[in-house]
Amino acid sequence: MKHLLLFSFLIILSSCSSNTIEIDNPTDQIIKVTLGDRPMISVPAHGSRTTSISESIIEVLVDGEPTGQIDLNHGDKFMLNPSYSKYYIEESAYGRDDRALAAKFLSSVEGLDKNPDDIGMNIFEFDGKPYIGYAKVDSSLLIKNIWHYGVKDLLPKQVQTSSGSVLKRKIYREEYFIEHARKLYNEAMLSE
């Protein structure tokens, strides 16, 4: 009987869990966001606000206009992008980098579904200069948090690892990723 009560309590508790949403505003204007029936949230220019939501599907209004529905069933942390701006998520390897070898092996396995959270090698061009690396761009209304470092966090030059290598991800607002890509390009040109 105790086990049945405990199990019932755990089911009720899990159904009441909430999702964390960071509402980011990379624009020069204040954005007013309403999530379902909740009070409006003012997000300052170049700022962000964090909130928790227990509903799994919720309507989003931006400056009083319907923007879309968001589905919070596939994660527990998200970033709301009410301006539909471009964000770049970059994956950096610390230590040995075996991603190319792993990608080659996995591509040879038939019937294997690609993980939508994976980040592959991509090439982006900014001011005629290439960025070549493991990054992807996302301008969705709701972006699932698959990163270790947020838009306000700095990407560390080194991290502690016990396995010889570790992968870390950072999300960038577009202008900061372009700045980061230029810096990487200039460093690469100086090292040749």
Secondary structure, DSSP 8 states (H G I E B T S, - for coil): -HHHHHHHHHHHHHHT--EEEEEEE-SSS-EEEEETTS--EEE-TTEEEEEEE--SEEEEEETTEEEEEEE-SS-SEEEE-TT---EEEEEEEEE---HHHHHHHHHTSTT----TT---EEEEEETTEEEEEEEEEE--SEEE---SB-TTS---S----SSSEEEEEEEEEHHHHHHHHHHHHHHHHHH-
